[in-house]
Amino acid sequence: MWQWFHKLGSPKWFFGIATRFMPWLLAGGILLLAAGLIWGLAFAPEDHRQGNSYRIIFIHVPSAFLAQSIYISMAVAAVVTLVWRMKLADVFVKAIAPVGLIFTFLSLFTGAVWGKPTWGTWWVWDARLTSMLILLFLYGGVIALDRAINDEKSAARAVAVLVLVGVVNIPIIKYSVDWWNTLHQPATFKLTEKPTMPMEMWLPLLLSVLGLYLLFGWLTCIRMKTEILIREQRTRWVRELVMAGGK
Amino acid sequence: MAFDSFSAFIVMEGHGPYVWACYAVFALLVAGLMIWSVKRHQSVIDACQRRYVHDAKNSRRPAHKASATFTRVEISQD
């Protein structure tokens, strides 16, 4: 177990593993996402209450899922950074914060466009929407703070603390639809319970969620590899790797 | 297929603009993020490569310089 933990902390080891997994993550991600989205757009039945506008769910829910899981994984990495000073954990946070920002924006944007035909408004200051907007600002804050501090170690520590402070927002997002009377519908997608929607809608949603997670895995690998190259460019293994073509 | 014709698929009973706008922005941002990440990775590799080549040239140059010599210098002690 500890040997594995130490191996995981080695940038060189991670670089090799990531390179090996990336083609599978990319192919699987594109395949599942395309299948889920085409199924959802063209073949899933129409919703009897919302009409065709509900088809936005096939990108809205996966984006929102990722927006939150990315933040949770960043919080775990922040703990690792603060407690064990593992370099790779900080590389992870730095590499995926912009990805989290994009998916948070996408879930807000698709939610707003979906809200117009369904609720009659682009935006309401209700608990779910507002807490997601705060998540967007948290991602922006993490990226800005990291860029503002030049010293790598102090930046890592400051970013980790900010990520951990912001993690209080995650349960607020999750339970906002239960705690407050919001316009947003309750969770459509729970792993622990039987789906409340018909199978022909639930399965394409499952495919697009899984596909987007795989694509996120691919993005994580390539972005972490870039960050590792920048940080380790003075080491001999990076030098040999780059001179051999960078694979 | 949930629609009778291709035009019905595009129009989606009036919800077309909302649905297609969402899918377009989603595709644009996700593909953009992926392409940006690949390009940035490649540009970092290129920059490293240039630096190593540059460093290799620079480190060879001092070898051509005359090495330091320790010749006796006569200094008057008066």
Contacts between the chains, C-beta under 8 A, distances in Angstrom:
chain1	res1	chain2	res2	distance
A	37	B	23	7.4
A	41	B	19	7.6
A	41	B	23	7.3
A	42	B	1	5.7
A	42	B	2	6.5
A	42	B	3	7.0
A	42	B	9	6.3
A	43	B	1	6.0
A	43	B	2	5.9
A	44	B	2	6.4
A	45	B	2	5.7
A	46	B	2	6.0
A	51	B	12	7.8
A	51	B	13	5.8
A	51	B	14	7.9
A	51	B	15	5.7
A	52	B	12	3.9
A	52	B	13	5.6
A	52	B	15	4.2
A	52	B	16	7.6
A	52	B	19	6.3
A	53	B	12	7.8
A	53	B	15	4.2
A	53	B	18	5.5
A	53	B	19	6.4
A	55	B	12	7.4
A	55	B	15	7.8
A	55	B	19	5.1
A	56	B	18	6.9
A	56	B	19	5.9
A	56	B	22	4.8
A	59	B	22	6.0
A	59	B	23	6.5
A	59	B	26	4.6
A	60	B	22	7.4
A	63	B	26	7.3
A	98	B	33	7.7
A	99	B	33	6.6
A	102	B	29	5.5
A	102	B	30	7.7
A	102	B	33	5.5
A	105	B	29	7.5
A	106	B	25	7.1
A	106	B	26	5.9
A	106	B	29	6.0
A	106	B	30	7.9
A	109	B	22	7.3
A	109	B	25	6.0
A	110	B	22	4.5
A	110	B	25	7.5
A	110	B	26	6.8
A	113	B	18	5.1
A	113	B	21	5.7
A	113	B	22	5.1
A	114	B	18	6.8
A	114	B	22	7.1
A	116	B	18	6.4
A	117	B	14	7.9
A	117	B	15	5.7
A	117	B	18	5.5
A	212	B	30	8.0
A	215	B	30	7.0
A	215	B	34	7.4
A	218	B	34	7.7
A	219	B	33	6.6
A	219	B	34	6.6
A	219	B	37	5.9
A	222	B	37	5.0
A	222	B	38	6.5
A	222	B	41	5.5
A	223	B	37	5.3
A	223	B	41	7.8
A	225	B	41	6.3
A	226	B	37	7.3
A	226	B	40	5.7
A	226	B	41	4.5
A	226	B	44	5.3
A	229	B	41	7.7
A	229	B	44	5.1
A	229	B	45	6.7
A	229	B	48	6.3
A	230	B	44	5.9
A	233	B	48	5.3
A	233	B	51	7.3
A	238	B	48	7.0
A	239	B	48	7.9
A	239	B	52	5.8
A	242	B	45	5.8
A	242	B	48	4.6
A	242	B	49	5.4
A	242	B	52	6.5
A	243	B	49	6.9
A	243	B	52	6.1
A	246	B	42	7.8
A	246	B	45	3.9
A	246	B	48	7.9
A	246	B	49	7.6
